[in-house]
Amino acid sequence: MIELSLKQLSSQLAGRKISSVELTQLYLDRIQQLNPEINAYITLNHALALAQAKAADQRIANNEASPLTGIPFAQKDIFCAKGWRTTCGSKMLENFIAPYDAHVIGKFNQAGAINLGKTNMDEFAMGSSNETSYFGKVQNPWDRTRVPGGSSGGTAAAVAARLCAAATGTDTGGSIRQPAALCGISGLKPTYGVVSRYGMIAFASSLDQAGPMGRSAEDLALMMNVMAGFDERDSTSLQREAEDYTRSLAQPLQGLRIGLPKEFFGEGLGADVGKAVEEAINQYKKLGATVVEISLPNSKLSVPAYYVLAPAEASSNLSRFDGVRYGYRAAEYSDLADMYEKTRAQGFGAEVKRRIMIGTYVLSHGYYDAYYLKAQKIRRLIAQDFVEAYKHCDVIMGPTSPSTAFKLGEKGDDPVQMYLSDIYTIAVNLAGLPGMSIPCGFGANNMPVGLQIIGNYFDEARMLNVAHQYQLATDWHQRAPQGI
Amino acid sequence: MWRTSISWRPTGINARHRGFEMTWEIVIGLEVHAQLSTNSKIFCGASTAFGAEPNTQADAVSLALPGVLPVLNKGAVERAIKFGLATGAHIAPKSVFARKNYFYPDLPKGYQISQMDLPVVGKGTLTIQVPAVGKLPAYEKVVGLTRAHLEEDAGKSLHEDFHGMTGIDLNRAGTPLLEIVSEPDMRSAAEAIAYAKTLHTLVQWIGICDGNMQEGSFRCDVNVSVRKPGAPFGTRREIKNLNSFKFMQQAIDYEVQWQIDTLENGGKIQQATVLFNPDTGETRTMRTKEDAHDYRYFPDPDLLPLEISEAWKNEIRATMPELPQTKQQRYVAEMGLSAYDASLLTSSKAMADFFEAAATGADAKQCANWIIGEVSAQLNRDSLDIDKCPISPQQLNGMLKRIADGTISNSGAKEVFRTMWAEGGEADAIIEAKGLKQVSDTGALEKIVDEIIAANADKVAEYRSGKDKLFGFFVGLAMKASKGKANPAQMNDILKKKLLE
């Protein structure tokens, strides 16, 4: 049952082979058994999950089911879910019970999906290893001594360990794609504005985008049908016709032009990763695709530009966590300024504080032009690179991450090394493009390697088609870690 | 006519400063926060109604819960456009919301959404009528507007009744404001107040702000500096949050005196924000430039740039009422009123509507005199606004027509007015009931005059021998004999004729 696709689960439920309550209980039992070590979930609520499952069974009995009705999902703990503790991986929100549903949560609820629990993540989505979470490290199910990636590390581990059918993530600089790659699953970051950010706790508003994480491109397409769509509560949500993301899955890839950015295959790329990606490209050639070398000349500036813009926005977005209205407040303080200082010093972890300080600095009087404005200019140049590139190709491919999953604690002391693990993903966020990662083999230490597929704006359906056809021809996405 | 440089003349001038009035020039600029009259807040659907129980109008966005996002209220933008149109200002086809970052308990997000580099309304002008002060005549002046931008208000910190703690009320957080910034064009407190009043009238006139100063719907920050005429601008100090014109006058007077005193005693002015204390009539430094925040403004990534099309502007333009300044010009050109009287009659839309209705088919100048004179005096005495005037414009119009056609004299009209005010009724009915109709029957008037001449032969002889001043004496007798009802002009003619016969 735990190896079934969403489509298969849906037909099992429709055929009354299993009830949603039974399926939910099955996952809850697995979570109870495996989560204490893997730590993919921060918060579980059996009563809420089973109540939803019961309602889903009723809906199925009434023949009112939609494709995801009754299927157990997990939600990244960045999404507010009414009645659920919503921590964003931070001590600051350790006891925060959300009084409302995020757009994404509301959409899954409407579809009759089950929320098994809230998944672990780097604190306020700031991190690439899930090690900045206040709620502890997450183990990579493929090797429990390694990181799952981040910031959607809990989601990636939960999907890989079959602790849910699929789950949600968010991606500001690679936070869906990098953990998907490191845990051997599929993940899609849609075009900026396709999925509403309403109720998703903000890290860097101009970059944050929610997306699905699952075991196959087909699963992601079904989830996109639920998550995407205009929402008037988010001013950056794009007003577009609803689309069926499964509509072109079956399309053959004959004539597909794949662009390979030369900057993604140079120094810094692990040989094992490079080899797996190369083999994947060869597979695509067999499927009828042609390959063209392209250049993204400004992509080398994406990491420095990102580490100006994202912290700038974050420094402002996180100002609301001040101990006044909700969340953590220091137990003792002498006056207002002391309350602010102690609350924020105690409530935020080191990486969050580092980024707030960077962001505050780059926005300060006298530095704004040199940092923030310059980074914005670079951002436009990076977007322009992609516009040029898409004149010559339909999709761009390359590695998702320069290496496979590293050891827990390995990069903890060196933030710059950690930041470089998103070197291939960040430019996509800066340009607002859709990007995805799918498993394409194994590298050193038998750890999964991810292939990154970058599409043009609103080309999600095409990208899912490109991924799905590969997954029909290969079985990397069906491999499961041992011992789970 | 307008003057660029009017020196300040304080009342009760300090002997020490005798003669300084020609040596210091006052420079004033205003920043006004006008609360826009939308039903809901600028970035969410919570109500903006005044006076609700604390935090009953604080929804998820007002509370800045994690994950909430701002959505711009179109009504607030429409009001900003109206203001831009009313002041002949540049309305930006594209403007940008920016975050102003600072920590304060009544600022729930830790930043205020405002506009910085690209405001919705750019440069415009406001024409003001400065009233006569002492020997200085009234005059007109055009004040430059630097910009007007949209922003959200903060909540309120409540320091009483919380046992040493501070209460936070977020009902007001997110209320839409239009911050209107003037050029430093004012050269006296009188000009500053005329500007503030004109602006206050305008925002109500075009229906974008209720103008309620007690409830904080129209708050003024006044930047004051002094300099020697011709010198560069002096260092300014900003008087914050003045919510009455009376306080504004007092605060400026005090501040100017303080700055002049300081400079004349060899001191220097430090740029500062000051508060006015109405109890002491003094201004007090709140913070100096050294403690100024670095607000770290940057474009708000949660909001798209605000785009305003020509079509949208035109749509709004079509709904705009005739503006006070246009009316003033019309009153002067078409009705022959003075610019100052025209400005008084356009001090509110209700006043202008009243005037225009009352003046229909009547002598506009006479109508203006009645409204500025008797009507306004009575309204003041009874503490009423023009829209609560017990005499309708139609009633006043009826009376004016009877003055014009000679049915009643001015003294008769005053009697009609008093009766209308106290008891109501139409002019004709009152004239009839009180017998106020003038006697214009030539025969009857001649009869009265003949009798007076017969009874006062000696005075007639004196008059005829050249004592012209006695004419008034005969008029008095004639009016008395007619019981005040004689048509004065006609009576004069007959008297003159008969006395010279």
Boltz contact constraints between the chains, C-beta under 6 A:
constraints:
  - contact:
      token1: [A, 80]
      token2: [B, 67]
      max_distance: 6.0
  - contact:
      token1: [A, 100]
      token2: [B, 60]
      max_distance: 6.0
  - contact:
      token1: [A, 102]
      token2: [B, 67]
      max_distance: 6.0
  - contact:
      token1: [A, 198]
      token2: [B, 69]
      max_distance: 6.0
  - contact:
      token1: [A, 199]
      token2: [B, 67]
      max_distance: 6.0
  - contact:
      token1: [A, 200]
      token2: [B, 67]
      max_distance: 6.0
  - contact:
      token1: [A, 201]
      token2: [B, 66]
      max_distance: 6.0
  - contact:
      token1: [A, 201]
      token2: [B, 67]
      max_distance: 6.0
  - contact:
      token1: [A, 205]
      token2: [B, 301]
      max_distance: 6.0
  - contact:
      token1: [A, 205]
      token2: [B, 302]
      max_distance: 6.0
  - contact:
      token1: [A, 206]
      token2: [B, 301]
      max_distance: 6.0
  - contact:
      token1: [A, 234]
      token2: [B, 69]
      max_distance: 6.0
  - contact:
      token1: [A, 235]
      token2: [B, 71]
      max_distance: 6.0
  - contact:
      token1: [A, 235]
      token2: [B, 303]
      max_distance: 6.0
  - contact:
      token1: [A, 235]
      token2: [B, 304]
      max_distance: 6.0
  - contact:
      token1: [A, 313]
      token2: [B, 301]
      max_distance: 6.0
  - contact:
      token1: [A, 316]
      token2: [B, 99]
      max_distance: 6.0
  - contact:
      token1: [A, 316]
      token2: [B, 101]
      max_distance: 6.0
  - contact:
      token1: [A, 316]
      token2: [B, 111]
      max_distance: 6.0
  - contact:
      token1: [A, 319]
      token2: [B, 110]
      max_distance: 6.0
  - contact:
      token1: [A, 319]
      token2: [B, 111]
      max_distance: 6.0
  - contact:
      token1: [A, 320]
      token2: [B, 64]
      max_distance: 6.0
  - contact:
      token1: [A, 320]
      token2: [B, 109]
      max_distance: 6.0
  - contact:
      token1: [A, 320]
      token2: [B, 110]
      max_distance: 6.0
  - contact:
      token1: [A, 322]
      token2: [B, 110]
      max_distance: 6.0
  - contact:
      token1: [A, 324]
      token2: [B, 105]
      max_distance: 6.0
  - contact:
      token1: [A, 325]
      token2: [B, 63]
      max_distance: 6.0
  - contact:
      token1: [A, 340]
      token2: [B, 103]
      max_distance: 6.0
  - contact:
      token1: [A, 363]
      token2: [B, 296]
      max_distance: 6.0
  - contact:
      token1: [A, 363]
      token2: [B, 298]
      max_distance: 6.0
  - contact:
      token1: [A, 364]
      token2: [B, 294]
      max_distance: 6.0
  - contact:
      token1: [A, 365]
      token2: [B, 294]
      max_distance: 6.0
